[in-house]
Amino acid sequence: MPADLDMGHRHASLEVVEGRQHDRQDDRRHGRQHLGPAVDRARQDLFKALTDDRAASGTSLAELAEAAGWPLPVAVRAIAPAAPGEAQQLATVLDDALAGMFAGRPCLLVPSPDPDTRAPFELALRGRFSAVGHAVPLRDTASSLRWALRLLALTPARAGLDARPVFVDDHLSTLLLLQDEPLAHALAARWLRPLADLTPRQSERLEVTLLAWLEGGGAPEAAKALSVHPQTVRYRMRQLEKLFGPGLRDPRTRFELEMALRSRRLMAQVRRQHSRVGRRTARVVTADFTPLVVGRMARVNGL
């Protein structure tokens, strides 16, 4: 198909999708106006039952779902809007969304028959900063909500036309490494102790070199990643071997060191980003900045 015809076809398809979505929104608004208090209560009770760590019985969930008019799906995704007031708006936009409170914040649950499908979320959440959890079976609904909220807390918000959803699926390794920051600090302190007596500049230079060497597997690969001469990497690696000893050749030690280095870098990245957000907010300046684990952090995160 010629490129211009293919582009035209895509635009037409998007217009059809948007048109159908607007029709569904009108239908849902009309239908929800006629929901009685009993159905509203049932939907709230169902949300609480699905997100409670104490697993509800299949029978009680089925009864609540029938009373709420919300057929139980095989899997769900959580959506955590950055602006709490947008939850009800999104409930009218997304198909079969179930709204409720979790950890003191309005959130949504949406059936997710295909964990790889994103288009409906990206379209509905366009212009709204929010976090979309990973698809989980019903028994793990609370997990999808928790990680969506955690990602929302870690990611600097975008405003206006730049606002878009972030997906937990894109940040799994980051969330895993930063799920307990005191533990991540302890991991870094334990395995990077040989660098403690160096100056901050020396330590940072050797940390960057060691991580590039661990990821690349050798001096030439590390030199290419760091844009330095291979001899520079070899010189720094000799320094590191003196500090860490033969442990650098041990697979377990190398694994622990890589986790420690990635954790430390991710925590530093998050601190810098939130510091930048604070400064810009104080100056009432709205400008673009790199979201979590994008750009330079992508290689560190193995993406």
C-alpha positions in Angstrom: 0.0 0.0 0.0 1.4 3.5 -0.9 2.5 5.5 2.1 0.0 8.3 1.6 -2.9 5.9 1.2 -1.7 3.9 4.3 -1.5 7.2 6.3 -4.9 8.2 5.2 -6.3 4.7 6.2 -4.8 5.1 9.6 -6.3 8.5 10.2 -9.7 7.2 9.0 -9.4 4.3 11.4 -8.6 6.6 14.3 -11.5 8.8 13.5 -13.8 5.7 13.5 -12.4 4.6 16.8 -12.9 8.1 18.3 -16.4 8.3 16.9 -17.4 5.0 18.4 -15.8 5.9 21.7 -17.8 9.2 21.8 -21.0 7.3 21.1 -20.2 4.8 23.9 -19.5 7.7 26.2 -22.9 9.2 25.5 -24.6 5.8 26.0 -22.8 5.3 29.3 -23.6 8.8 30.6 -27.2 8.2 29.8 -27.2 4.8 31.4 -25.4 5.9 34.6 -27.9 8.6 35.1 -30.4 5.9 35.8 -28.2 3.8 38.1 -29.9 3.6 41.5 -28.2 3.9 44.9 -28.3 0.1 45.3 -26.2 -0.4 42.2 -23.8 2.4 43.2 -23.3 0.7 46.6 -22.8 -2.6 44.9 -20.1 -1.2 42.6 -18.3 0.4 45.6 -18.5 -2.9 47.5 -17.2 -4.8 44.5 -14.3 -2.5 44.1 -13.4 -2.9 47.8 -13.7 -6.7 47.6 -11.4 -6.8 44.6 -8.8 -4.6 46.1 -8.8 -6.1 49.6 -5.8 -8.2 50.5 -8.2 -10.7 52.1 -9.4 -12.7 49.2 -13.1 -12.8 48.7 -14.9 -16.0 47.8 -15.8 -16.5 44.2 -19.5 -16.7 45.1 -19.5 -13.4 46.9 -17.6 -11.7 44.1 -20.1 -13.1 41.6 -23.0 -11.9 43.6 -21.5 -8.4 44.0 -20.7 -8.3 40.3 -24.2 -9.2 39.3 -25.7 -6.6 41.6 -23.2 -4.0 40.3 -23.9 -4.9 36.6 -20.1 -5.4 36.1 -19.3 -8.8 34.7 -16.2 -10.3 36.3 -13.3 -10.3 33.8 -10.4 -12.7 33.7 -7.9 -10.0 34.2 -7.9 -6.2 35.1 -5.6 -3.2 34.9 -5.6 -0.4 37.4 -5.5 3.3 36.4 -4.3 5.9 38.9 -5.0 9.5 37.6 -2.6 12.2 38.9 -5.6 14.5 39.4 -8.1 12.8 41.7 -11.0 14.7 40.2 -10.4 13.0 36.8 -11.4 9.5 38.0 -15.1 10.0 37.5 -14.5 11.7 34.1 -12.4 8.7 33.0 -15.0 6.3 34.2 -17.3 7.7 31.5 -14.6 7.5 28.9 -13.3 4.0 29.4 -15.3 0.9 28.7 -16.6 -1.0 31.7 -14.5 1.0 34.2 -15.1 0.4 37.9 -14.3 3.4 40.1 -13.4 3.3 43.8 -11.0 4.5 46.5 -7.6 2.8 47.1 -5.0 4.1 49.6 -7.0 7.3 49.9 -7.0 8.0 46.1 -9.7 7.6 43.5 -8.7 4.9 41.1 -10.2 2.8 38.3 -10.3 -0.9 37.4 -10.7 -1.8 33.7 -11.0 -5.3 32.2 -7.9 -6.3 30.3 -8.6 -9.2 28.0 -5.3 -8.6 26.1 -2.4 -7.5 28.2 -0.5 -6.2 25.1 -3.3 -3.8 24.0 -2.7 -0.2 24.8 -4.5 1.8 22.1 -7.8 2.3 24.1 -5.9 3.5 27.2 -3.6 5.9 25.2 -6.6 7.3 23.4 -8.8 7.7 26.5 -6.0 9.1 28.6 -4.6 11.5 26.0 -3.9 14.9 27.7 -4.2 13.3 31.2 -1.2 12.3 33.3 -1.9 8.9 34.9 -0.3 5.6 35.6 -1.7 2.3 34.1 -0.9 -0.8 36.1 0.0 -4.2 34.7 -2.7 -6.7 33.8 -3.3 -9.1 36.6 -5.9 -11.8 37.5 -8.6 -10.7 39.8 -6.9 -12.1 42.9 -4.0 -9.7 42.3 -6.0 -6.5 41.7 -4.4 -4.7 44.6 -1.0 -5.4 43.2 -1.8 -3.6 39.9 -3.1 -0.6 41.9 -0.1 -0.4 44.2 2.4 -0.4 41.4 0.5 2.1 39.4 0.5 4.4 42.4 4.2 3.8 43.0 5.0 4.6 39.4 2.8 7.8 39.6 4.8 8.9 42.6 8.2 8.3 40.9 7.4 9.9 37.6 7.4 13.7 37.2 4.1 14.9 35.9 3.5 16.5 32.5 0.9 19.1 32.0 -1.3 20.1 29.1 -0.8 18.5 25.7 2.3 16.8 26.9 0.4 14.8 29.5 0.2 11.1 28.7 -0.2 7.8 30.6 2.8 5.9 31.9 2.6 2.1 31.9 3.9 -0.1 34.7 4.9 -2.7 32.0 7.6 -0.2 30.8 9.2 0.2 34.2 9.1 -3.2 35.8 12.8 -3.4 36.6 12.9 0.1 38.0 9.9 -0.6 40.3 11.5 -3.8 41.4 14.8 -2.2 42.3 13.1 0.8 44.0 10.3 -1.0 45.7 12.1 -0.5 49.1 14.5 2.4 48.9 16.1 1.9 52.4 16.8 -1.7 51.3 18.3 -0.4 48.0 20.5 2.0 50.0 21.6 -0.9 52.1 22.4 -3.0 49.0 24.5 -0.2 47.6 26.3 0.5 50.9 27.1 -3.2 51.3 28.5 -3.9 47.8 30.0 -0.5 47.0 31.8 -0.1 50.3 35.3 -0.3 48.7 34.5 3.1 47.0 33.5 4.8 50.3 36.9 6.4 50.9 37.2 8.0 47.5 36.1 11.5 46.6 32.6 11.9 45.2 34.1 12.6 41.7 36.4 9.5 41.8 33.6 7.3 43.1 31.2 8.4 40.4 33.8 7.9 37.7 34.6 4.4 38.8 30.9 3.5 39.4 30.0 4.6 35.8 32.9 2.6 34.4 32.1 -0.5 36.5 28.5 -0.5 35.4 29.4 -0.1 31.7 31.9 -2.9 32.0 29.4 -5.2 33.7 26.8 -4.5 31.1 29.1 -4.6 28.1 31.3 -7.5 29.1 34.6 -5.9 28.3 36.7 -2.7 28.0 36.0 -2.0 24.3 32.2 -2.2 24.9 32.4 -0.1 28.0 34.6 2.5 26.2 32.1 2.7 23.4 29.2 3.2 25.9 31.1 5.9 27.8 32.6 7.6 24.7 36.2 7.2 26.1 39.3 5.4 24.9 39.5 1.7 25.8 42.8 2.4 27.6 40.9 4.7 29.9 38.5 1.9 30.8 41.4 -0.5 31.3 43.2 1.9 33.6 40.0 2.4 35.7 39.4 -1.3 35.8 42.8 -1.9 37.2 41.9 0.6 40.0 38.6 -1.3 40.6 40.4 -4.6 40.7 42.6 -3.3 43.5 39.6 -2.1 45.4 37.3 -5.1 44.9 39.8 -7.8 44.5 39.1 -11.1 42.7 35.3 -10.7 43.5 34.9 -8.9 40.2 35.3 -12.2 38.4 32.7 -14.0 40.6 29.3 -14.2 38.9 27.3 -13.7 42.1 29.4 -10.7 43.1 29.0 -9.2 39.6 25.3 -9.6 39.8 25.1 -8.0 43.2 27.3 -5.1 42.1 25.2 -4.5 39.0 22.0 -4.4 41.1 23.7 -2.0 43.6 25.0 0.3 40.8 21.6 0.4 39.0 19.7 1.0 42.2 22.0 3.9 43.2 21.8 5.5 39.8 18.0 5.2 39.6 17.6 6.7 43.1 19.9 9.6 42.0 17.9 10.1 38.8 14.6 10.2 40.8 16.1 12.8 43.2 17.3 15.0 40.4 14.0 14.9 38.5 12.0 15.8 41.6 14.4 18.5 42.5 14.0 20.0 39.0 10.2 19.8 39.3 10.4 21.6 42.6 12.5 24.4 41.2 10.3 24.8 38.2 7.1 24.8 40.3 8.6 27.5 42.5 9.3 29.6 39.5 5.9 28.9 37.9 7.7 27.6 34.8 6.2 24.9 32.7 8.8 23.2 30.6 9.6 19.7 29.3 11.9 17.3 31.1 12.8 13.7 30.7 10.4 11.3 32.4 11.6 8.4 34.6 13.9 5.9 33.0 13.9 7.5 29.5 16.9 8.5 27.5 20.1 8.0 29.3 18.4 5.8 31.9 17.1 3.5 29.3 20.5 1.8 28.8 21.1 1.6 32.6 17.7 -0.1 33.0 18.4 -2.6 30.3 15.7 -1.4 28.0 
